[in-house]
Amino acid sequence: MSINEKVSPQQKIERYRQRQAAARYEAMIQKTGSNCVLVNLPDGTLATVELSQQSLLDALKYFEDVVYGEYSRAESEELIIKLYSSNLTKHGDRLTEAGNAFMNDLIKQTVMMAKEQGLSGEQTVH
């Protein structure tokens, strides 16, 4: 892409989504040595969740769909870009404290939705 080409909002979102998923996945592997995390659910149960970069990307896309359903396309793109950029450090390779909280909540919400769809808390959610 040349300097004169403008990056579309969708391209920015895609770039931030990729970086955010990669940062969360890498941090998880570094911290635990595994791609599994325990999630404390509001009902007091624990769920073991096996995550991949793709599952994190899918969760972020789901979040984006919710935002697009609530706001106009232009407002949605602006909100998503602002959130995603604030979730990443200056170099874009690590999550900020707010980014970690957002991703943890997103994972928890994904597990809760899966549980509502009939998966037990003892099963692994992908």
Secondary structure, 3 states (H helix, E strand, C coil): CCCCCCCCHHHHHHHHHHHHHHHHHHHHHHHHCCCEEEEECCCCCEEEEECCHHHHHHHHHHHHHHHHHHCCHHHHHHHHHHHHHHHECCCCCCECHHHHHHHHHHHHHHHHHHHHCCCCCCCCEC
